[in-house]
Amino acid sequence: MCLPATLEMFRSLRLSPEPLSWMAMGLAAVAGGSAATRRERPLKVSHVVDMTQTLSPEFPSWPGYPSLEVRNTHNYARDGFFANAWHVHEHSGTHVDAPLHFSAQGWSAAEIPQESLVVPAVVIDIRGRVRRDPDAEVRMEDIRAWEKKHGRVPRGAAVLMWSGWERRAGDQAAYRNMDNQGIMHFPGFSREAAEFLVRERATGGVGVDTLSLDYGPSTDFGAHFAVLPANRWGIENLANLGRIPPKGATLFVGVPRVQGASGGPSRILAVW
């Protein structure tokens, strides 16, 4: 017999009718079946999109943060196997900002509850404004327009900004978009919108396809301070936002479970 909570978890994944009925039959077998039977019945979904940028020493970084360093430690000729050592900043590539990043009382990466890492995804498209203004922000009117079309933002959801900025990720200068005064220009969340999502919609986190939750010229990091001290997480440097629907996908957030970490490079998957 399947636990009700287990069935509810699978329902929340928004599977298509055929995979859902297939999985419901499989759950009964898993409950009393062997390990081999369990391996033969993987979770099936209609779509899986990897929203992770490939991290390399060339991937754009926040000014002052070191780039990824990879050093080979073992090779096939000498050791019979292959392995590398990494030196990587916590906030590199596609990564999660844990609450601890901006709050001494916030959760570390290892303390983020597992249930808050599998959440509905909401995609807000601001590409039109970004083409005219690289300093565009997700504003209240963007949230209201999304809700008018798709309904209320789900409780616990990840609200993701789609600005189209990822097309610049192969060029650090273009991605940072720094002017002659050293000020960066790229999109992010406004403080007002971030506060609304946390306080009025009880979202689980927010994400962006840029270097920061805040827009480039920010000096007060209002979006960070609205989200992280409320024990919500943020994701920066997302990819492939245009490949998932505005509503209906489920986000799997693979933040590394490192004790005391303020975040870490993460594998982010969307399924529906």
N, C-alpha and C positions, 0 to 999 in steps of 0.2 A: 504494500500500500504506500502511495506517495504522500509525503507531507504536504499540506495545503500551501505552506510557504514556498516549497520547492516549485510547485505548479505555478504559483503566482509569479515567481521569478522568471520562468520561461515565458509566461504570457506577456510580461513587461518588455520582452525583447522584440515584440511586434513582428513575429515571424509571419510569413505567408501561410494560408490555411493548410497547404499540403505539408510543408515541413513541420508545422505545429502538431498535426494529427500523427505524423510519423514519430515525432519526439514523444508524444503522450504515450504511444504504444511502447516505445523504447524504455521509458521510465520504469514501467512495471518490470521489464526484464532486468534492468539495472538493479532494481531493489533486491532481487533474489538471484541475479545472475553472477557469472564468474567475472574475473578481471578481463579475460579475453573478450567476453561478450560486451563489456563496457567499452573496450577499445574499438569494437566494430560499430559502435553507435555514436559517432561524434555529433555535436550540435550542428545543425544545418540551417543556413540562412540564405536568402536570395542574393544579397549583395554584401561584400566586404571591401571597404576602402581604407587603405593605409594613409593616415594623415600626418605621417612623420617625414620630415626632411632627413636625407642621409647626412649624418654628421661626419665631417672630415676636417683636416687642418685648415682647409680653405673656406669652410662655411663662415659667414659673417658673424662677428661677435660684438657684444656691447663694448664700447670704448673702454680700455683699461683692463678688460678681461682677457686672460690668455686663451689662445686657440688650442684646440685639441692637439696633443702630442701622442704619437704612437711609436713604441719602441719594441722591436722584435726581441723576444727572450729565448725562444726555442724554435728550432727548425727541423725539417724532416731528415736532412742529411746528417746532422750531428746528434739529434735527440730522438728521432723517430716519430715526432709529432710537432705540431705547430702551435705557438701561443705568442701573444703580444702583451705588453704592459701599456696602460693608458695613463696619461696625465690630463685630466679634464676638469674644467670649472663646472660647478653644479648647474649654472645657468647657461648652458651651451646647447646649440641646436634646438630641435623641438624638445621643450622641457617643461616641467611643472614647477611653478612657484608654490611651495608649501606655505601655509600661514606663518610659519616661523620666519620667513624671509622678511616680513614687515611687522612682526609682532613677537615680542619676547615671550608672551604667554600662549602663542599659537602652536598648533600641531607641527611637529617635524614631518618630513616626508614619510618616515616609518610609522607615524601615529595617525595618519589620515585614515579614517574608517573605511573598510573595504566596500561597504555598501554605497559610499559616495563616489566610488570610482567606476561604477557602471550606471550610466545616467542617460536620460533622453537628451538629444542634441537639438538645439535651435540655431539656425543659421540666419543671420541678419546681413543682407547684402547692401553695402554702401559704395560699391564700385563707381556708380555714376558720379557721386560727389568727389570721390578720390581722384578721378580723372581731371577734375577742375581744380582741386585743392588737396595737396598731399597731407595737409594738417587736419583733414576732416576727422570727425569723431562720431562714434555711435551716440546718438542723442535720444531724448525722450520721444521725439516724433518718429524715430525709426522703430522704437519698440511698439509704439501705438499703432503704427502702420502694419507691423508684422502681426500684432494681435487682432487687428481688424480683419485681416485676411485668413489667419490660421487659428485663431482662438487664443485663450490666455496661455502665457508661458507656463509650462508644467512646473510644478513644485519639484525642486531638486535638479532641474535641468542644467546642462552646460550651455550657456549662450555664447555663440561663436561669431566673431566679426569676420565677414568676408569682404576684404578690400581689394583683392587682386594683387597685393604687394608681393606675393611669393614669386611672381615672375622675375623679380629683381634679385632673388636669392643667390644667383651665380656670380654676382658682382657686389663685393662688400661696399664699395663707394656708393653705388646706386641704392643699395639696401639701406644703408645708414642715411643717405641723402643729406649730407652735412653741408651747411652753407659756409661762407667765408668767416663767420664768427664762431664756427665750431658747433652750431646748433643743428641738431638733426631734425628732419621733417619727414614724418610718416604717420599713418592713421592709428587711432586707438579708441578706447572708451572714454567718454566724459565722466567726470566725478558724479554728476547728477544721475546719469543712466546707470552707472555701477551701483550707486547707493539704492536706487529704486529696485534694481534686480535683486539685491540682497535683502532689503527690508520688506518690500511689498510683494515680491514673487518668490522669495525663499529659494533662489537658485543655488545650485551646488557649486558652481564655478563659472568662469568666463574664459574665453580663448581668443587669440588673435593670430593673424598671419604676418605679423611684424615682430620687431625686436622687443616690444614692450606692451603691456596692457594699456599704458598711457600713451598719448600721442607724442611725437618726437620732441616738440619744444617744451614739454612739461617740466616744471621745476619743483612742483609740490607732490607729484605722483599721487594725485587724488584718486584715480581708479584703483591703484594698488592699496591705498589706505582704506578705501571703501570695501574692498573684497577680502584681503588677507587677514586683517585683524578680526573679521567676523567668522574666522575659521572656515573660509572657503578657499579654494585653490584657483590658480590661474595657469593657463597654458600659453606659451609664446612660440612663435615660428612654426605655426601649423602649415600643412600643405593640403592640397586637393579639396578645399572647401567647396569648389564648384562641382564636385562629383557626388555630393550627398544632398538629399532633399532638404528644403527649409525646415521641415518637420517630419518626424517619423523614424529617424535613425536612432540607434542607441550607441553611445560612446563608451568604449573600454579604455580606461586611462591607466597605462602601465608604468606608474611612477616607481622608481627603485626604492626598496625598503632599506634605507641606510640610516642607522641610528644617528640622530642629531642633525640630519641633513636639512637644509633650507629649500631643497628641491632636487632636481636631477634630470638629465636627459631621459626621455620617456618614449615608449612606443605607444602611439595613439591609433586605435582602430574604430571605425564606424561600421555598424552592421544594420541591416534591415531586411 
